[in-house]
């Protein structure tokens, strides 16, 4: 059936939209490692036999070598725009193949385009300069070739051995090549058997075709071995998925849940349902050539990819380019005998409307307008530097800071591409380091002894890191949440990165000139409130902030400055500083800046402006404190109803927010809501006790973190005085006594915690330590296994596994 002119135009509109939606500024960090290897291979005319960039145990094997070379050549030819355009062409080629494949056998352009434009938006987060784009292209061509051979006898299948050889040298996902072949062979055999029983399915290969498919499977496998690394590309990917650290700490390797990936679940459910509906429709319509059942081959093809999609967030895109074309085909089959639907879909006006809608949503996506905006995806042919530590590295260039760097692992590839061999990162984003070493490197900035060990072994004198949040908020302001080692000085910071230098080293002069001695940007500025009352301290604090602003224009610096001015009662200056805070894609402090402006206006007596900024903050982020402040503003205006509404929302979000209670109780009484006032008064007394306990508990944690054991014990005992059934308090006391070497008390407190709450994972871990110290291996294993049952992921779960292995 020939396509109409309107359908041809729709086809072109769709592919044009895909192309432009794929032109995305570089924001993914992996590309730099691929470009670095491509450059190395191109310049040396050989594959590396030893690691060329790092000295932390990474193998020199680079299985994606062909991908790296092709993208490096694109860079040589046209720079970064060439790299981005090559990626866009790869993605567009993939969707051209998917569209051609989804049109068979019903040739329903409108349905295919509608389903596939949804696939584009579903998959767009994976439109990155990674070998994944070659995976999409080669896998979609493999499936298309097999479909075309079975349905029309087309000879694209002859290109598969070459395609798979190219694939095997470009990406370690080549093992997925097996799935289409196996689905056509196993599904084809099953459909042949069912065909003899009068059940006719789409895409049923003849026995002769199955022999040919089997032959080309063998040829493809043999061709994929034509690689410098032979069989390794089939096995090395499993090393990554077997690493607990990677699968638990890397966001894209976490399992998708309904909360964070509703679309994936909906696509899976709708696609599977489409098989049932199409089978039912075909059964109702009778037996003829037009009413074949949806293919079991495609169901078998879909099943493993659907399973893979729910093993990690990274793989949900398989639902887009494997599942949605199948859905398109099934829906077309569902409507094949519905005459009015066929007539409707063939209307020229329908194709035009669909084309216009696609253009409209594509433009909205390119302009980053909700709900079509994809985070981190910015149209353009350049680099989104807000995702890379470019300004920090420029500072290091200016100051002559070279050599090895202790760095955030995501930034290693960028440092290598930009600066190697002048600078050499300690680690990059490749996943083949020893898991224990990976754990050590990524946490050493928080543990001075570990950092000393790494420095002694690798000889770095600079640290480049971001504002990671590892739960160290209980420390006082003088303790840097990010770099706890006192021998390292902070000399540079902006909204994204920080540079530390080793004291007493070759950069002593830079430290003398540039060290920040008062401002600690990784800490909460509010923690310094008591110190800021000292004018001399405050002046030095402001001086450092102004120095930072003069060189970085940091929004964080403006935010800190606004806070300092506000604390000093300089509200106009505070408003001016807060107003200069700009959103940052990684650390957006705009809501907090609006909060600060609202507070300043409130202190100046401008209730209307204060309320306006509290509401602006509330639009960006909701929290109980904001609800409370909005309620206070409405109360100041005399609007009691709105005040009650927001006070109630504050308590529903945090029933321990003590300042709300007197206000709301008083309002209830004024509004003659006596039952509500009485109930709230009772809750207030309970909240005060809990608040006291929480205050003592926090003080205990702070003292424990600072190894002030006597103070910590005293504060935790105060918690028990208020709440004698608080399991975490007993467990923390157990850890303190363990650190002090008092195993009897350590055991007693951990045992008490478990008696109160048998599911307290930390207590099981603590008592396991005690059993190990006492030589009771069975007791230690028992409780570490219980810890793993209760807390199967995270740093301490991995540590528990290693402890159990050491006891075997």
C-alpha positions in Angstrom: 0.0 0.0 0.0 1.5 3.3 -1.1 1.8 6.1 1.5 -0.3 9.2 0.9 1.4 12.6 0.5 0.1 13.6 3.9 1.6 10.4 5.5 4.9 11.1 3.8 5.0 14.6 5.2 4.1 13.2 8.6 7.0 10.7 8.3 9.3 13.6 7.5 8.0 15.8 10.3 8.5 12.9 12.8 12.1 12.3 11.8 13.0 16.0 11.7 11.6 16.4 15.2 13.7 13.4 16.4 16.8 14.9 14.9 16.4 18.3 16.5 15.3 16.7 19.9 18.6 14.8 19.7 20.8 17.9 19.3 21.6 18.3 23.0 24.5 20.1 24.6 27.0 17.7 26.2 26.1 17.1 29.8 27.0 13.5 30.4 30.5 12.9 31.8 31.2 9.5 30.1 31.9 11.0 26.7 35.2 12.4 27.8 36.7 9.0 28.6 35.5 7.7 25.2 37.1 10.7 23.4 40.3 10.3 25.4 40.6 6.6 24.4 39.7 7.4 20.8 42.4 10.0 20.7 44.9 7.7 22.2 44.2 4.8 19.8 44.2 7.2 16.8 47.5 8.8 17.8 49.2 5.5 18.7 47.8 3.4 16.0 47.2 0.6 18.5 45.1 -0.6 21.3 46.4 0.1 24.8 47.7 -3.0 26.6 48.2 -1.2 29.9 46.0 1.6 31.4 47.1 4.9 29.8 45.4 7.4 32.1 45.0 6.1 35.7 47.2 4.1 38.1 44.5 2.8 40.5 44.1 -0.7 39.1 41.9 -0.1 36.1 42.6 -2.5 33.2 43.8 -1.0 30.0 41.1 -2.8 28.1 38.8 -0.5 26.2 36.1 -2.6 24.5 34.3 0.4 23.0 37.3 1.3 20.9 35.5 1.7 17.6 32.9 4.0 19.2 35.7 6.1 20.7 37.6 6.4 17.4 34.5 7.3 15.3 33.5 10.1 17.8 37.1 11.3 18.0 37.2 11.6 14.2 33.9 13.5 14.4 35.6 15.8 16.9 38.7 16.2 14.7 36.5 17.1 11.8 34.0 19.5 13.4 34.8 19.8 17.1 32.1 19.3 19.7 29.3 20.1 17.2 30.5 17.2 15.1 30.3 14.9 18.2 26.7 16.0 18.9 25.6 15.8 15.3 26.9 12.2 15.0 24.9 11.3 18.1 21.8 13.0 16.6 22.2 11.1 13.4 22.6 7.8 15.3 19.4 8.5 17.2 17.5 9.6 14.1 18.7 6.5 12.2 17.4 4.4 15.1 13.9 5.9 14.9 13.8 5.7 11.1 14.3 2.0 11.5 11.8 1.7 14.3 9.2 3.6 12.2 9.8 1.4 9.2 9.5 -1.7 11.3 6.4 -0.6 13.3 4.6 0.0 10.0 4.7 -3.6 9.1 2.3 -5.3 8.2 -0.6 -2.8 8.6 1.2 0.4 7.3 -0.7 2.6 9.8 1.5 5.7 9.8 -0.6 7.7 12.2 -0.6 5.1 15.0 3.1 4.4 14.5 4.1 8.0 14.6 2.0 8.8 17.7 3.4 5.8 19.6 7.0 6.5 18.5 6.9 10.2 19.4 6.0 9.1 22.8 9.0 6.7 22.7 11.2 9.6 21.8 10.2 11.6 24.9 10.3 8.4 27.1 13.9 7.6 25.9 15.2 11.2 25.6 17.1 11.0 28.9 19.3 8.4 27.2 20.1 10.6 24.2 23.7 11.0 25.4 27.1 10.6 23.7 27.6 7.1 24.9 27.9 3.7 23.1 24.2 3.2 24.1 23.2 5.1 21.0 25.0 2.5 18.8 23.3 -0.2 20.8 19.9 1.3 19.9 20.9 1.6 16.2 22.3 -1.9 15.9 19.6 -3.7 17.9 16.8 -2.0 16.2 18.3 -2.9 12.8 18.8 -6.5 13.9 15.1 -6.8 14.8 14.0 -4.9 11.6 16.1 -7.2 9.4 14.6 -10.4 10.9 11.1 -9.0 10.6 11.6 -8.0 7.0 13.1 -11.3 6.1 10.2 -13.3 7.7 7.4 -11.1 6.4 8.7 -10.0 3.0 11.8 -12.1 2.3 14.0 -9.0 2.3 17.7 -9.6 2.4 18.8 -7.1 5.1 19.6 -10.2 7.2 22.7 -10.6 5.0 24.1 -7.4 6.6 23.8 -8.7 10.2 27.2 -10.4 10.5 28.9 -7.1 9.5 26.5 -5.2 11.8 27.3 -7.4 14.8 31.0 -7.2 14.2 30.7 -3.4 14.2 28.5 -3.6 17.3 30.9 -6.0 19.2 33.7 -3.5 18.7 31.6 -0.5 19.7 29.8 -1.6 22.9 29.8 -4.4 25.4 26.1 -4.9 25.0 26.7 -7.3 22.0 25.4 -10.2 24.1 21.9 -8.7 23.5 22.3 -9.7 19.9 21.3 -13.3 20.9 17.8 -12.3 22.0 16.3 -11.5 18.6 17.7 -14.6 17.0 16.5 -16.8 19.8 13.0 -15.3 19.8 12.6 -15.9 16.1 13.9 -19.4 16.3 12.0 -20.5 19.4 8.9 -18.4 18.7 8.9 -19.5 15.1 9.0 -23.2 16.0 6.1 -22.7 18.4 4.0 -20.7 15.9 4.6 -23.4 13.3 3.2 -26.0 15.6 0.2 -23.8 16.5 -0.3 -23.1 12.8 -1.0 -26.7 12.2 -3.7 -26.6 14.8 -5.4 -23.7 13.1 -4.0 -20.8 15.1 -2.3 -18.4 12.7 0.2 -15.8 14.0 1.9 -12.9 12.4 5.6 -13.3 11.6 5.7 -17.1 11.5 8.9 -18.1 9.7 9.0 -21.1 7.5 11.3 -23.9 8.4 13.6 -22.9 5.6 13.7 -19.3 6.9 14.5 -20.6 10.4 17.4 -22.5 9.0 18.7 -19.3 7.4 18.1 -17.4 10.6 20.1 -20.0 12.5 22.9 -19.8 10.0 23.1 -16.0 10.2 23.1 -16.3 14.0 26.2 -18.5 13.9 27.8 -16.1 11.3 27.0 -13.1 13.5 28.4 -14.7 16.6 31.6 -15.6 14.7 31.8 -12.1 13.2 31.4 -10.6 16.7 34.6 -12.4 17.7 36.6 -10.4 15.1 37.8 -8.0 17.8 41.1 -7.2 19.5 39.4 -8.6 22.7 37.9 -11.8 21.2 35.2 -13.1 23.6 35.7 -10.5 26.4 32.9 -8.2 25.2 30.5 -11.0 26.1 31.7 -11.3 29.7 33.1 -8.1 30.9 29.7 -6.3 31.3 28.8 -8.8 34.0 31.6 -7.5 36.2 29.7 -4.2 36.6 26.3 -5.7 37.5 27.9 -8.0 40.1 29.4 -5.0 42.0 27.3 -4.1 45.0 28.9 -0.6 45.1 27.9 0.2 41.5 24.4 -1.2 41.7 23.6 0.5 45.0 25.4 3.9 44.7 25.0 4.8 41.1 21.5 6.3 40.5 21.0 4.9 37.0 21.8 1.3 38.2 19.1 1.4 41.0 16.0 -0.6 40.3 13.1 1.5 39.0 10.1 1.8 41.3 6.5 3.0 40.7 7.4 6.2 42.5 10.2 7.2 40.2 9.3 5.4 37.0 5.6 5.3 36.6 5.9 5.6 32.8 7.9 2.4 32.6 5.3 0.4 34.5 2.5 1.9 32.4 4.2 1.1 29.1 4.9 -2.5 30.2 1.3 -3.0 31.3 -0.2 -1.5 28.2 2.1 -3.3 25.8 1.4 -6.7 27.4 -2.4 -5.9 27.4 -2.2 -5.1 23.7 -1.3 -8.7 23.0 -4.4 -10.0 24.9 -6.7 -7.4 23.2 -5.4 -8.1 19.7 -5.7 -11.9 20.2 -9.2 -11.4 21.4 -10.1 -9.2 18.5 -8.5 -11.6 16.0 -10.5 -14.5 17.5 -13.8 -12.5 17.3 -13.1 -11.6 13.7 -12.7 -15.1 12.4 -9.9 -16.8 10.5 -8.5 -15.0 7.5 -5.2 -13.6 6.4 -6.0 -10.2 7.8 -6.9 -11.6 11.3 -3.7 -13.3 12.4 -2.9 -13.2 16.0 -0.1 -10.9 17.3 3.2 -12.7 17.1 4.5 -14.9 19.8 7.9 -14.2 18.3 7.5 -10.6 19.4 6.2 -11.5 22.8 9.3 -13.7 23.3 11.5 -10.8 22.0 9.8 -8.4 24.4 9.9 -10.5 27.5 13.7 -10.5 28.2 14.0 -6.8 27.4 11.1 -6.0 29.7 12.7 -8.0 32.5 16.0 -6.1 31.9 14.2 -2.8 32.0 13.1 -3.4 35.6 16.6 -4.4 36.8 18.0 -0.8 36.6 16.7 2.7 35.8 19.4 2.8 33.1 17.7 0.0 31.1 14.1 1.3 31.1 14.7 2.8 27.7 14.5 -0.7 26.3 10.7 -0.4 26.8 10.8 2.5 24.4 12.6 1.1 21.4 11.6 -2.6 21.9 8.2 -2.4 23.5 6.6 0.6 21.9 7.1 -0.5 18.3 5.4 -3.8 19.3 2.6 -1.9 20.9 2.2 0.1 17.7 1.9 -3.0 15.6 -0.5 -4.6 18.1 -2.8 -1.5 18.1 -2.8 -1.4 14.3 -3.8 -5.1 14.3 -6.5 -4.4 16.9 -8.1 -1.7 14.6 -7.6 -3.5 11.3 -11.2 -4.5 11.0 -12.7 -1.4 12.6 -13.8 0.4 9.4 -14.6 3.7 10.9 -11.3 3.8 12.7 -9.5 2.9 9.5 -11.3 5.6 7.6 -10.5 8.1 10.4 -6.8 7.3 10.5 -6.6 7.6 6.7 -8.0 11.2 6.6 -5.5 13.7 5.4 -6.6 16.1 8.2 -5.7 13.6 10.9 -2.2 13.2 9.6 -1.8 17.0 9.4 -3.1 17.5 12.9 -0.8 14.8 14.3 2.1 16.5 12.4 1.3 19.9 13.9 1.0 18.5 17.4 4.4 16.7 17.0 6.0 20.0 15.9 4.4 21.9 18.7 5.5 19.6 21.5 9.0 19.3 20.0 9.3 23.1 20.0 8.1 23.2 23.6 10.6 20.6 24.6 13.4 22.4 22.9 12.4 25.6 24.7 12.4 23.5 28.0 8.7 24.3 28.8 6.9 22.0 31.2 5.6 19.3 30.9 7.9 18.6 27.9 11.1 19.7 29.5 13.7 16.9 30.1 16.1 17.7 33.0 19.7 18.4 31.8 18.7 18.4 28.2 19.6 21.7 26.6 19.3 22.3 22.8 22.6 23.2 21.2 25.9 22.2 19.8 28.1 23.0 22.7 29.0 21.9 26.3 26.7 22.5 29.3 29.6 23.6 31.5 27.3 23.8 34.6 27.7 20.0 34.8 31.5 20.1 34.7 34.1 21.6 37.0 35.5 23.9 34.3 35.8 27.0 36.4 37.6 25.2 39.2 40.0 23.7 36.6 40.5 27.2 35.1 41.5 28.4 38.6 44.0 25.5 38.8 45.4 26.5 35.4 45.9 30.0 36.6 47.6 29.0 39.8 49.7 26.3 38.2 48.2 23.4 40.2 49.2 20.2 38.3 49.9 16.6 38.8 47.7 13.9 40.3 44.3 14.9 41.7 42.0 13.2 44.2 38.7 13.8 42.4 35.0 13.0 42.2 34.9 9.8 40.0 32.3 11.4 37.6 34.8 14.1 36.7 37.8 11.9 36.0 37.1 11.5 32.3 36.7 15.3 31.8 40.0 16.0 33.6 41.7 13.4 31.4 40.3 14.8 28.2 41.0 18.4 29.2 44.3 18.2 30.9 46.1 14.9 30.6 49.1 14.5 31.1 49.4 17.9 32.9 46.8 16.6 35.4 46.0 13.0 36.1 42.8 12.0 38.0 42.8 9.4 40.6 39.7 7.8 39.3 37.1 8.1 36.4 33.7 6.7 35.7 34.7 3.3 34.5 33.3 0.5 36.6 36.1 -2.0 36.8 38.0 -1.0 39.9 38.2 -3.3 42.9 35.0 -2.6 44.9 36.8 -2.1 48.2 39.2 0.4 46.5 36.2 2.2 44.9 34.6 2.4 48.4 37.8 3.8 49.8 38.4 6.4 47.1 34.8 7.8 47.1 34.7 8.1 50.9 38.3 9.0 51.9 37.6 12.8 52.0 35.4 12.0 55.1 38.0 9.8 56.8 41.4 11.4 57.4 43.2 8.0 57.9 41.9 6.7 54.5 42.9 10.0 52.8 46.4 9.7 54.2 46.7 6.1 52.9 45.6 7.1 49.4 47.9 10.1 49.4 50.9 8.1 50.5 50.2 5.5 47.7 49.3 7.9 44.9 51.0 11.2 45.7 48.3 13.7 45.0 48.5 17.2 46.5 45.1 18.6 45.3 41.5 17.6 45.7 38.7 18.5 43.4 35.2 17.6 44.7 31.6 18.7 44.8 29.0 19.4 47.4 28.2 15.7 48.1 25.9 15.2 51.0 27.0 12.2 53.1 24.9 12.8 56.2 27.5 14.8 58.1 25.2 17.5 59.1 25.5 16.8 62.8 29.0 18.4 62.9 29.6 21.9 64.2 30.4 24.7 61.8 34.2 24.5 62.2 34.2 20.9 60.9 34.0 20.9 57.1 31.3 18.4 56.1 33.2 17.5 52.9 36.8 17.6 53.8 37.3 16.6 57.4 41.1 16.3 57.2 42.7 19.3 58.9 45.9 19.1 56.7 43.9 20.2 53.6 43.1 23.8 52.9 40.2 25.1 50.9 41.4 27.6 48.3 38.6 27.8 45.7 34.9 27.2 45.6 32.0 28.0 43.3 28.4 26.7 43.0 29.5 23.3 41.8 33.1 22.5 42.9 35.7 23.0 45.6 39.5 22.8 45.4 41.6 21.8 48.4 45.4 21.8 48.6 47.8 19.9 50.9 49.3 22.1 53.6 53.1 22.2 54.0 53.4 21.0 50.3 54.5 22.7 47.1 51.4 24.9 47.0 52.0 26.6 50.4 52.2 30.0 48.8 48.8 29.5 47.0 47.3 28.5 50.4 48.8 31.6 52.0 47.1 33.8 49.5 43.8 32.0 48.7 42.8 29.9 51.7 39.3 30.4 53.0 39.7 30.4 56.8 36.2 31.5 57.8 33.7 30.5 55.1 33.0 26.8 54.8 30.7 26.5 51.8 29.8 22.9 52.3 28.3 23.7 55.7 25.0 25.3 56.6 25.7 29.0 57.1 23.1 29.0 59.9 25.5 26.8 61.9 27.7 29.9 62.1 25.0 32.2 63.5 26.4 32.5 67.0 29.8 33.4 65.7 28.4 36.0 63.3 27.4 38.1 66.3 31.1 38.9 66.7 31.8 41.9 64.5 35.4 41.1 63.8 34.5 37.5 62.8 31.6 38.8 60.7 33.8 41.3 58.8 36.3 38.6 57.9 33.5 36.3 56.9 32.0 39.0 54.6 35.5 39.8 53.2 36.0 36.2 52.1 32.5 36.1 50.5 33.2 39.3 48.6 36.5 37.9 47.4 34.7 34.8 46.2 32.0 36.8 44.4 34.6 38.9 42.6 36.1 35.8 41.0 33.2 33.3 40.7 29.9 35.3 41.0 28.8 32.3 43.0 25.1 32.2 43.9 26.1 30.3 47.1 28.3 33.2 48.1 25.5 35.7 47.5 23.2 33.4 49.6 25.7 33.3 52.5 26.1 37.1 52.2 22.4 37.6 52.4 22.2 35.5 55.5 25.1 37.4 57.2 23.5 40.8 56.4 20.1 39.6 57.6 21.6 38.4 60.9 23.3 41.7 61.3 20.0 43.6 60.7 21.1 45.0 57.4 17.9 43.9 55.6 18.2 46.0 52.5 21.7 44.6 51.8 20.3 41.2 52.6 17.5 41.5 50.0 20.0 42.7 47.4 22.4 39.8 48.0 19.6 37.2 48.1 18.2 38.7 44.8 21.4 37.8 43.0 21.1 34.1 43.7 20.5 32.2 40.4 19.2 28.7 39.9 21.8 26.0 39.4 20.9 22.6 37.9 22.8 20.7 40.6 22.3 22.9 43.7 19.3 25.2 43.4 19.2 27.6 46.3 16.5 29.9 44.8 13.8 28.7 47.2 16.0 29.4 50.2 16.9 32.8 48.8 13.2 33.6 48.4 12.8 32.5 52.0 15.5 34.9 53.1 14.0 37.8 51.2 10.6 37.1 52.8 12.2 37.1 56.2 14.0 40.4 55.5 10.8 42.1 54.3 9.0 40.7 57.4 11.6 42.2 59.7 11.2 45.5 57.9 7.4 45.4 58.5 6.4 44.9 54.8 4.0 42.0 55.4 2.7 41.9 51.8 6.1 41.6 50.2 7.1 39.0 52.8 4.1 36.9 52.1 4.7 37.2 48.4 8.2 35.8 48.6 7.2 33.0 51.0 4.6 32.0 48.5 7.2 32.2 45.7 9.4 29.9 47.7 6.5 27.6 48.4 5.9 27.2 44.6 9.4 25.7 44.2 9.5 23.5 47.4 7.1 22.7 50.1 8.2 22.2 53.7 6.5 22.6 57.1 8.6 25.6 58.1 7.4 27.5 55.0 3.8 26.6 55.7 4.4 28.0 59.2 5.9 31.2 57.9 3.0 31.7 55.4 0.6 31.2 58.2 2.3 33.8 60.3 2.2 36.3 57.4 -1.6 35.7 57.0 -2.1 36.1 60.7 -0.2 39.5 60.6 -2.7 40.5 57.9 -5.6 39.5 60.0 -6.6 36.6 57.8 -7.3 33.9 60.4 -8.8 31.3 58.1 -5.7 31.2 55.9 -3.5 31.3 58.9 -5.2 28.2 60.4 -5.0 26.5 57.0 -1.3 26.9 56.7 -0.6 26.2 60.4 -2.5 22.9 60.0 -0.5 22.0 56.9 2.7 22.8 58.8 1.8 20.3 61.6 0.6 17.7 59.1 4.1 17.8 57.6 6.0 17.9 60.9 3.9 17.4 64.1 7.1 18.2 66.1 7.3 21.8 64.9 6.7 23.3 68.3 6.3 27.1 67.5 3.1 26.3 65.5 1.2 24.9 68.5 0.6 28.1 70.6 -0.5 30.0 67.5 -2.9 27.4 66.3 -4.3 26.7 69.8 -5.0 30.4 70.3 -6.7 30.6 66.9 -8.9 27.6 67.6 -9.9 29.2 70.9 -10.7 32.5 69.2 -12.8 30.8 66.5 -14.6 28.8 69.2 -13.2 25.5 68.1 -12.8 24.1 71.6 -12.5 20.4 70.9 -9.7 21.1 68.3 -7.9 23.3 70.8 -8.1 20.7 73.6 -6.8 17.9 71.3 -4.0 20.1 70.0 -3.0 21.1 73.5 -2.5 17.4 74.5 -0.5 16.8 71.3 1.6 19.9 72.2 2.7 18.4 75.5 3.7 15.2 73.8 5.5 17.1 71.0 7.5 19.1 73.7 8.7 15.9 75.2 9.7 14.5 71.9 11.3 17.8 71.0 13.4 17.7 74.1 14.4 14.1 73.3 15.3 15.1 69.7 17.4 18.0 71.0 19.3 15.7 73.4 19.7 13.0 70.7 21.1 15.5 68.2 23.5 16.8 70.9 24.6 13.2 71.6 25.2 12.6 67.9 27.3 15.7 67.6 29.4 14.8 70.6 29.8 11.2 69.4 30.9 12.5 65.9 33.6 14.6 67.7 34.6 11.6 69.9 33.5 13.4 73.1 32.2 10.1 74.6 31.4 11.4 78.1 29.3 14.2 76.7 27.5 11.9 74.2 26.7 9.4 77.0 25.2 12.2 79.1 23.1 13.5 76.3 21.8 10.0 75.3 20.9 9.3 78.9 18.8 12.4 78.9 16.9 11.0 75.9 16.2 7.8 77.8 15.0 10.0 80.7 12.4 11.5 78.4 11.7 8.3 76.4 12.9 5.1 77.9 11.9 3.1 74.8 14.0 4.8 72.1 15.9 2.0 70.3 18.3 4.2 68.4 19.6 5.8 71.6 20.4 2.5 73.2 22.1 1.4 70.0 24.2 4.5 69.9 25.3 4.0 73.5 26.3 0.5 72.5 28.5 1.8 69.8 30.1 4.3 72.2 30.9 1.7 74.7 32.3 -0.6 71.9 34.6 2.3 70.8 35.7 2.6 74.5 36.4 -1.1 74.7 33.7 -1.9 77.2 32.2 -5.0 75.5 29.8 -5.9 78.4 28.0 -2.6 78.2 28.2 -2.5 74.4 26.4 -5.8 74.3 23.8 -4.8 77.0 22.8 -1.6 75.2 22.6 -3.2 71.7 20.6 -6.1 73.2 18.2 -3.6 74.8 17.8 -1.8 71.5 16.9 -5.1 69.8 14.5 -6.1 72.5 12.6 -2.8 72.0 12.8 -3.1 68.2 13.8 -6.4 66.7 14.0 -4.7 63.3 16.6 -2.1 64.3 19.3 -2.9 61.7 22.0 -0.7 63.3 21.7 -2.6 66.6 22.1 -5.9 64.8 25.3 -4.6 63.2 26.6 -3.3 66.5 26.0 -6.5 68.4 27.7 -8.4 65.5 30.8 -6.3 66.1 30.7 -7.2 69.8 30.3 -10.9 69.0 33.3 -10.7 66.6 35.4 -8.9 69.2 34.5 -11.7 71.7 35.4 -14.4 69.2 31.9 -15.7 68.7 31.9 -16.1 64.9 28.5 -17.7 64.8 26.8 -14.9 66.8 28.5 -12.3 64.6 27.4 -14.0 61.3 23.9 -14.4 62.7 23.4 -10.7 63.4 25.2 -9.5 60.2 22.9 -11.7 58.2 20.0 -10.2 60.0 21.3 -6.7 59.3 21.5 -7.6 55.6 17.9 -8.9 55.7 16.8 -5.5 57.2 19.2 -3.3 55.2 20.2 -5.0 52.0 21.8 -2.0 50.3 24.3 0.7 51.3 27.8 1.1 52.5 27.4 -0.9 55.7 25.5 -3.7 53.9 28.5 -4.2 51.7 30.8 -4.0 54.7 28.7 -6.6 56.5 29.0 -9.0 53.5 32.8 -8.6 53.6 32.8 -9.3 57.4 30.7 -12.4 56.9 33.1 -13.6 54.1 36.1 -13.0 56.4 34.5 -15.2 59.1 33.9 -18.2 56.7 
